[in-house]
Amino acid sequence: VSYICSSTLNDFKSEDVDEALNFLPIKKDDEIWFTFAGSLGDQYDLDCLQATCKNFKNHKKIKFLIAGNGPRKDLFINANLENTFFLGQIDSQKLNHLYKQSDILICSYSKNSKVSMPLKAFDAINYNLPIISSISGDLGDLIRLKNIGYFYDAGDSVSLSKTIGRILENQSNIKDMSIRVKKIRHEYSIDYQYNKFMHIIEKAYETSKNSTK
């Protein structure tokens, strides 16, 4: 299997660092940042995500960072939760900085989603981030095989909250999973996937050519 990878986000120019730091909340040394970055539409499990943010609204050691734009953004604009930060639509440099500050990426899709390997998974891999996912398919297989993330039941905020609770009970798993993500990062780079894709095409061409002889 070959994938269409998202491009590696650019590093900050030095003059942009201060602006980015002001754009995000201050991160304490012992905090865990859970990040969702993407379109805020019906294909994503946003009601569940908002309800989970509410469940942890008084937790002092975590923050939820929500970046994106879409018809359901009001779920987070009006959430009024102390540890949930709605960042809106952000550019690639700010997204780069957000990922560098984050600890876990949430790939939160609705029950009816047909997505198997979302582009955000490649962002997570590129930044060595463990993944919380509500989908199975190729991403689910990768998470299970490489032990680089967690699952919850789509549409069930109790399930997502329990998943986050397990992470908080054993925070060393975050670092261990991040190390495992780093080990597979080269396999999901643009160059690696391009070469893999070209190999598939060349093999198909050779098979087709031989069958016509």
C-alpha angles and dihedrals in degrees: 000000000000126000137206100239127207112243121260109265116243122254119247123272107236093245091058098055097085092050091051093048090053090047094060129055117258112270118221120217095250098040126115117212119208110194133197115185121175147068115333099222140120094277089071127073094243102145088055092047093050092048089051091051087054091050089059098036092120097043109116100198102057138060130193114215116197117190126178146060136254146112094298099050091111088074087074103025090062098033094103092200119154097222099036116089122192108204099179122209109345132187125246095264093053090045088052090055092045091055091048090055095043127094103193133019118217115216096189114178131170123256092257096050117130093195113128104173112014120203089239088068088067090052089053092050092046090055097040092245124156112232134230106203138181094191132079120198119091094336091051091050091050093049091050096043097047098029093230103139154358139268135219134178112265113246093018114108090182089060093047091046091051090050091053089045090056090051091052092049092055107027094165087075089071092063093042092051092046089056090051091049090052090054092060097038095101090057090062099043119119093247094049094047092044092054090047091050092049090050090055091050093047092048091050090048093051091048091050092047093050092048091058095054 
